[in-house]
């Protein structure tokens, strides 16, 4: 089967997809986007979280055929602009996670980044202000991390929220 979809703003085609393949498998193995991680294959850990038509979802739980004609944004799609040599640069959320030391083994990081981006779009991006600790914990409840105590992750979300608010205030 052939699946046509838009990934990170680019129309792409995945060929030779078998009906039982997940969107996660297509992204990683057929389209060369290894950012989303394959951990539980049951939609329980959040490591494979992507935007699916603008809503966060576990890509391991989406059949590849369901992605036909749909829009997907992966952790790779969170990068911004272009840097030296045309490379994309880390986005605000990605930079905040690095600076706050919220990245340990990195397995849960892609899902946490996507979920954090979504939270900040729904709060700071909507003019509702920065989320509090309880709102952050609620938003990230579906993302499991075995390396951290989540405190550095929460610190990273606060850092990213502050930077998003600054960007919104400066009009950039």
Buried (B, 14 or more C-beta within 10 A) or exposed (E): EEBEBBBBEEEBEBEEBEEEBBBBBBBBEBBEBBBBBBBBBEBEBBBBBBBBEEEBBBBBBBBBBBBBEBBBBBBBBBBEEEEEEEEBEBBBBBBBBEBBEBBBEEBBBBBBBBBBBBBBEEBBBEEEEBBEEEBBBEBBEBBBBEBBEBEBBBBBBBBBBBBBBEEEEEEE
